[in-house]
Amino acid sequence: MEWLLKLKPDADDALKIAALGHDIERAVEERKVKRKDYRAYDEFKKAHALNSAKILKEIMKGCNVRKELVEDVFFLVRHHETGGDRRVDVIRDADSISFFHVNLPYYFVRNGVEETKKRCLWGYKKLAKNLQEVVVNFNYKDKELESLVRTWIACG
């Protein structure tokens, strides 16, 4: 949500809900998509997006949210990893920047150097040049991680 509102301060309700709920499947352990079940990282990310969209849709329907809003949020979350139109692109970009801003240090600890490198390059390449500039300026408490990220991005 933080990065969505920085990129699009006038975001509508569907964008805000999608920003908050785009990764909800990760919180439902018994329905969580597992990386090991997919050969290609992009296929894993597609499955993750669809699963989150389905779960969020179920929750919204259970709360009697109007059908148009439910369908709009479903579409946004379903495509949040790949983008495709201006509204989905802003969710994708906010998610990608947030990964670098918030999640990267934790990802590094859990997954190690090589997997973090792959994930960094994958996320960085999705961003437009002006948004890559935002990421380049992030600083991390872990100076080893910061040095690695700067090297990876420079060599990308």
GIDALIN-V583681 format. One record per run of one state. SS is the DSSP state (@ for helix, = for strand, . for the rest). FROM is the first residue (numbers start at 1). TO is the last residue. If there is no record, write none. Layout:
SS,FROM,TO ; SS,FROM,TO
This chain:
.,1,1 ; @,2,7 ; .,8,12 ; @,13,21 ; .,22,23 ; @,24,27 ; .,28,28 ; @,29,31 ; .,32,34 ; @,35,37 ; .,38,40 ; @,41,62 ; .,63,66 ; @,67,78 ; .,79,85 ; @,86,126 ; .,127,128 ; @,129,136 ; .,137,142 ; @,143,155 ; .,156,156
